[in-house]
Amino acid sequence: MDMQLPKNVKKLKDNERFSFACNPSVECFTDCCRELELALTPYDVMRLKNKLQMTSEEFLKRYVVIEAEMGQFPRFYLGMVDDGKASCPFVSAAGCKVYDSRPGPCRAYPVGRAASIAEDGSNIAFHVLLSEPHCQGSGGSTQFTAKEWMSDQELDLYNEFNDDFMGLLQHPKIREGFSLSKEQIQMFTLSLYNLDEFRSYVSSDKFSLKYSLNKNELQRINSDDSALLRYAVRWLKKELFGSGS
């Protein structure tokens, strides 16, 4: 049975086509960059902080609002500007100032991707099309399927990293009621959202005495944030849920 979706959300079939275009000639241009609640994944933060040439810690302090409840994974949101419109800090009259590193939800709009983990451990996903009153981007001559749109907006890597991250958030032990300690919450933030500090920890003698990393893997981690983030997810799974995770 299909889940009940809001009236302005339509599930897309695999080969179903839609048209959409957003540019300065559209009257509502950048309206969707205001009054929004934008959750950030670790990959979003990694791309943005590198685009802005900031450390992870600097980016978190300046642009991120963290909501934390004891026992649960903290949630990270992009902080909006207090300008009476709750605008994104990266929006301008000319458009997005970090366009090539914009977060996944911004890239995907007006398509949404609903992903989850099945009981057998496989990833399942489907796409929806959002129709919102303020958006006038629908129509036009260029049409896409959801898959074509994802490719056009360069979302393949975002989805790959976010699905890996989902393996943590939807781990079977979480579903069984696993509750995080204060130290584990700090570990989650450090390893996934504060990559620069995590890299320092991984390179330390304290880490090498407890964990084994071969020389090639350590070199990749020290030179490539993507490699470090992939390792961080694997490492955190083992730390939280055990070696069999």
C-alpha positions in Angstrom: 0.0 0.0 0.0 1.3 3.5 -0.9 1.9 5.9 1.9 -0.4 8.9 2.2 1.2 11.9 0.7 0.3 15.6 1.1 -1.9 17.1 -1.6 1.0 19.1 -3.1 3.2 16.0 -3.3 2.9 13.5 -6.2 4.8 10.2 -6.4 6.6 10.0 -9.7 6.7 6.8 -11.8 10.1 5.7 -13.1 9.5 7.0 -16.6 7.1 9.8 -15.8 8.3 13.2 -17.2 7.9 16.7 -15.8 9.1 20.1 -16.8 10.8 22.6 -14.6 13.1 25.6 -15.0 14.4 28.1 -12.5 16.4 31.2 -13.5 16.3 35.0 -12.9 13.5 35.4 -15.5 11.1 33.4 -13.4 9.1 35.8 -11.1 9.6 33.8 -8.0 13.4 33.4 -8.4 15.1 32.8 -5.0 11.7 32.8 -3.1 12.4 29.2 -2.2 15.6 30.3 -0.5 13.6 31.9 2.3 11.5 30.7 5.2 12.8 27.1 4.9 14.0 24.5 7.4 17.1 23.1 5.7 18.6 20.0 7.3 22.3 19.4 6.4 23.9 16.0 6.0 27.6 15.5 6.6 28.2 15.6 2.9 26.4 18.9 2.6 28.6 20.4 5.3 31.7 19.0 3.8 31.0 20.5 0.3 29.9 23.9 1.8 32.9 24.4 4.1 35.3 23.5 1.3 33.6 25.9 -1.1 33.9 28.7 1.5 37.5 27.6 2.4 36.6 27.3 6.1 37.4 24.7 8.6 34.5 22.5 9.7 34.5 24.1 13.1 34.3 27.6 11.7 31.4 26.6 9.4 29.5 25.0 12.2 29.9 28.0 14.5 28.9 30.5 11.8 26.2 28.8 9.8 24.7 25.8 11.6 22.0 25.4 14.2 22.3 22.1 16.1 19.3 20.5 17.8 20.1 17.8 20.3 18.1 15.6 22.5 19.6 13.2 25.0 19.8 9.7 23.6 19.2 10.7 19.9 21.3 11.7 17.0 21.6 15.5 16.9 20.1 17.3 13.9 22.0 20.0 11.9 20.2 22.9 10.2 21.4 25.8 8.1 20.9 28.9 10.1 18.8 31.6 8.3 19.5 35.3 8.3 17.4 37.5 10.6 16.3 39.9 7.8 12.5 39.6 8.3 12.4 36.9 5.5 14.5 34.2 7.2 16.7 34.1 4.1 19.4 31.6 3.4 22.8 33.2 4.2 24.0 32.3 0.7 21.2 33.8 -1.4 21.7 37.1 -3.3 19.7 39.0 -5.9 21.7 37.2 -8.5 21.0 33.8 -7.1 22.9 31.3 -4.9 26.5 32.3 -4.0 27.5 28.7 -3.4 25.6 27.2 -6.3 28.1 24.5 -7.3 28.2 23.3 -3.7 24.6 23.9 -2.7 23.0 21.3 -0.4 21.2 18.3 -1.7 17.6 19.5 -1.1 18.3 22.7 -3.0 19.7 20.7 -6.0 16.8 18.2 -6.0 13.9 20.8 -5.8 11.1 20.4 -7.0 11.9 16.6 -6.8 12.1 14.9 -3.4 13.8 11.5 -2.8 12.4 9.3 -0.1 14.9 6.7 0.9 14.8 4.0 3.6 16.3 0.7 4.5 14.3 -2.5 4.0 14.2 -5.3 6.5 16.7 -7.2 4.4 19.1 -4.3 4.7 18.8 -3.1 1.1 18.1 0.5 0.3 14.8 1.5 -1.2 13.9 4.8 -2.7 11.2 6.6 -4.7 10.8 10.1 -6.0 8.1 12.7 -5.6 7.3 16.0 -7.3 6.4 19.0 -5.2 3.9 21.6 -6.4 4.0 24.7 -4.2 1.9 27.9 -4.6 4.9 30.2 -4.6 6.8 28.3 -7.2 6.3 29.3 -10.9 9.1 27.1 -12.3 6.9 24.4 -13.7 6.3 24.4 -17.5 8.7 25.0 -20.3 10.0 22.9 -23.1 12.6 20.8 -21.3 11.3 17.7 -19.6 12.9 15.2 -17.2 12.3 11.9 -15.5 13.3 11.9 -11.8 16.5 10.0 -12.7 17.4 12.5 -15.5 16.8 15.4 -13.1 19.0 13.8 -10.4 21.8 13.4 -13.0 21.3 16.9 -14.4 21.6 18.4 -10.9 24.7 16.3 -10.1 23.0 14.5 -7.2 24.5 11.0 -7.7 27.3 11.6 -5.2 25.1 13.4 -2.7 22.7 10.4 -2.8 25.5 7.9 -2.4 26.9 9.6 0.6 23.5 10.3 2.1 22.5 6.7 1.7 25.6 5.6 3.5 24.7 8.1 6.3 21.2 6.7 6.4 22.7 3.3 7.4 23.6 4.9 10.7 20.4 6.8 11.3 18.2 3.8 10.4 20.4 1.1 11.9 18.4 -1.9 13.2 19.6 -1.2 16.8 18.2 2.3 16.6 14.9 0.9 15.6 15.1 -1.4 18.7 15.5 1.6 21.0 19.2 2.1 21.1 19.9 5.3 23.0 23.1 7.4 22.6 25.2 8.5 25.5 26.5 12.1 25.8 29.9 10.8 24.7 28.5 9.0 21.7 26.6 12.1 20.6 29.8 14.1 20.7 31.5 11.3 18.8 28.8 11.5 16.1 29.3 15.3 15.7 33.1 15.1 15.7 33.4 12.3 13.1 30.7 13.3 10.7 30.4 17.1 10.9 33.7 18.3 12.2 36.0 16.5 9.7 39.0 18.6 10.3 39.1 17.8 14.0 38.3 14.1 13.2 41.3 14.0 10.8 43.5 15.3 13.6 42.2 12.6 15.9 42.7 9.9 13.3 46.3 11.1 12.8 47.1 11.1 16.5 49.1 8.5 18.4 46.1 8.0 20.7 44.0 6.8 17.7 46.8 4.6 16.2 47.3 2.8 19.5 43.6 1.7 19.4 42.8 1.4 15.7 44.6 -0.1 12.8 44.9 1.8 9.5 47.2 0.8 6.7 49.5 3.4 5.2 47.6 3.8 1.9 44.2 4.4 3.7 45.8 6.9 6.1 47.2 8.8 3.1 43.8 8.9 1.4 42.2 10.1 4.7 44.8 12.8 5.1 44.4 14.2 1.6 40.7 13.6 0.7 37.7 14.8 2.7 35.4 12.3 0.8 37.6 9.4 1.8 37.7 10.7 5.4 33.9 10.9 5.5 33.5 7.4 4.1 35.8 6.1 6.8 34.0 8.1 9.5 30.7 6.4 8.7 32.3 2.9 8.9 34.2 3.8 12.0 31.2 5.2 13.8 29.0 2.2 12.9 31.6 -0.1 14.6 32.0 2.2 17.6 28.2 2.5 18.2 26.9 -0.8 17.1 29.8 -3.3 17.2 32.1 -4.9 14.7 29.3 -6.9 13.0 27.5 -3.8 11.8 
